[in-house]
Amino acid sequence: MANLRGADLSGADLRRLQARSVKLDGAKLNSADFRDADLYFATMNKANLEGADLRGAYLGRADLSGANLRNAYLGGANLKDANLTGADMTNTSLSWAIWINGKYCDGASVGKCNERD
C-alpha cells in the first residue's frame, strides 16, 4: 500500500488509478481527476478534495473523515461503507452516487448538496 500522506497532487490526472488502501491523509487533491479510480479502503482523512472529480470512482470502505469535498463531483461514485464523518460536502454533486451503510451523517456538512445533476 502506497503512503502519500500530505502529498500535493492538486490538479493531477489520476483517471482509472488503481490505488487500493492508499494513504492520502492530509493530501492536497483539489481539482484532481479521479474519474473511475479504484480507491477501495483508501484513507483520506482531512484531505483537500475541493473541486475534485470523483465521478464513477470506487470509494468502498474509504475513510474520508474530515475531508474537504466542497464543489467536488461524486456522480456515480460508489461510497459503500465509506466514512464521511465531519466531511465538508457543501455544493458537492452526488447524482447517482451509491450510499450503503456509510457513516456520512455524523457531523458531515452537506449544505446545498446537489443530488440531481
C-alpha positions in Angstrom: 0.0 0.0 0.0 1.3 3.4 -1.0 1.9 6.1 1.6 1.2 9.5 0.1 0.2 11.3 3.3 0.5 15.1 2.8 1.3 14.8 -0.9 0.4 17.7 -3.2 -1.4 16.2 -6.2 -3.5 19.2 -6.9 -4.9 19.1 -10.5 -3.4 15.7 -11.2 -4.9 13.5 -13.9 -5.4 10.2 -11.9 -8.2 8.8 -14.1 -8.6 5.0 -13.7 -6.0 4.9 -11.0 -5.7 1.6 -9.2 -4.8 2.6 -5.6 -6.5 0.3 -3.1 -5.6 1.0 0.5 -3.5 4.1 -0.5 -2.8 6.5 2.4 -3.7 10.1 1.4 -4.3 11.6 4.8 -3.9 15.4 4.7 -3.1 15.3 0.9 -3.8 18.3 -1.4 -6.0 16.7 -4.0 -8.0 19.8 -5.0 -9.2 19.7 -8.6 -7.6 16.3 -9.2 -9.3 14.0 -11.7 -10.1 10.6 -10.1 -12.8 9.5 -12.6 -13.3 5.8 -12.5 -10.4 5.3 -10.0 -10.3 2.4 -7.6 -9.7 3.8 -4.1 -11.2 1.0 -2.1 -10.2 1.2 1.5 -8.2 4.4 0.9 -7.6 6.8 3.8 -8.0 10.4 3.0 -8.5 11.9 6.5 -8.6 15.7 6.3 -7.6 15.6 2.6 -8.4 18.6 0.5 -10.5 17.3 -2.4 -12.2 20.7 -3.2 -13.4 20.6 -6.8 -12.0 17.1 -7.4 -13.7 14.9 -10.0 -14.6 11.5 -8.4 -17.3 10.5 -10.9 -17.6 6.8 -11.1 -14.8 6.3 -8.5 -14.9 3.2 -6.3 -14.6 4.5 -2.7 -15.9 1.5 -0.9 -14.7 1.4 2.8 -12.7 4.6 2.1 -12.1 6.9 5.1 -12.8 10.5 4.1 -13.4 11.7 7.6 -12.8 15.5 8.0 -12.1 15.8 4.2 -12.9 18.9 2.3 -15.2 17.8 -0.6 -16.6 21.3 -1.4 -17.7 21.6 -5.0 -16.5 18.0 -5.7 -18.2 15.7 -8.3 -19.2 12.4 -6.9 -21.8 11.4 -9.5 -21.9 7.7 -9.9 -19.3 7.1 -7.2 -19.6 4.0 -5.0 -19.4 5.1 -1.4 -20.5 1.7 0.1 -19.3 1.6 3.8 -17.3 4.8 3.4 -16.7 7.1 6.4 -17.5 10.7 5.7 -17.8 11.8 9.3 -17.1 15.5 9.6 -16.5 15.9 5.9 -17.5 19.2 4.2 -19.7 18.3 1.2 -21.0 21.8 0.5 -22.1 22.1 -3.1 -21.0 18.6 -3.9 -22.7 16.8 -6.8 -24.0 13.4 -5.7 -26.1 12.3 -8.7 -26.3 8.6 -9.0 -23.8 8.0 -6.1 -24.2 4.8 -4.2 -24.5 5.2 -0.4 -24.9 1.9 1.5 -24.0 1.6 5.2 -21.7 4.5 5.1 -21.1 6.9 8.0 -21.9 10.1 6.2 -24.2 11.9 8.6 -22.1 12.2 11.7 -21.0 15.8 11.6 -20.8 16.0 7.9 -21.8 19.3 6.3 -24.0 18.8 3.2 -25.3 22.3 2.8 -26.6 22.9 -0.8 -25.7 19.4 -1.7 -26.8 18.7 -5.3 -28.3 15.3 -5.8 -29.8 15.8 -9.2 -27.0 16.9 -11.6 
